[in-house]
Amino acid sequence: MPEPSLDLLMQMVQRVLDSQRETREDVREIKNRIGRLESEVANLHSFLAEQSIRLDRFGDRLERVERRLEIANR
């Protein structure tokens, strides 16, 4: 086993720092991707709410048509 030296110690510290830098970059990328996912989920919720409103209006219109044609409650 090699004798511990300052150079060996510095190499080890540098490897740890490099690994830490890579981890920070990975975490930053993950945060960005999660942020985009959250935004897309919020947009999806908005879209679904709009569709629900449209379906409710469609149901109301269908009821009015049925009443006009006197086919409701038969």
Buried (B, 14 or more C-beta within 10 A) or exposed (E): EEEEEEEEEEEEEEEEEEEEEEEEEEEEEEEEEEEEEEEEEEEEEEEEEEEEEEEEEEEEEEEEEEEEEEEEEE
